[in-house]
Amino acid sequence: LTALVLELQALKIGMVRMTALIAVLFGGFHLSLALTDVTEFYVARYTVAATLFGLIFPYLVLRLRNGFIWAFGLHWGFYAFDTVMGHLVFAVPG
């Protein structure tokens, strides 16, 4: 994803178009989760999160100092948050 952002920048693609493209692609990639044995809610949750993340990813990478690190941290931070919330919300009462 970072390589794509950098290549689009080199091709002088504007930030708005780049952001829209990355959001659609990243969200779309996560739709492939539907081909596995996860629930529709899981697919929807990750697709929406990936699309929203795709909206900020180019800005983070191109405009912030250490933007790739911020992007990587936010991405994996979502996975951690989702895992914890999944255990708390969907825990079987004992």
Long-range contacts (C-beta under 8 A, 24 or more apart in sequence): 1-26, 1-57, 2-61, 2-68, 2-71, 5-57, 5-58, 5-61, 5-62, 6-61, 8-58, 9-62, 15-58, 15-59, 15-62, 18-58, 19-54, 19-55, 19-57, 19-58, 19-59, 22-54, 22-55, 22-57, 22-58, 23-51, 23-52, 23-54, 23-55, 24-51, 24-54, 25-54, 26-50, 26-51, 26-53, 26-54, 26-57, 27-51, 27-54, 45-82, 46-82, 49-78, 49-82, 53-78
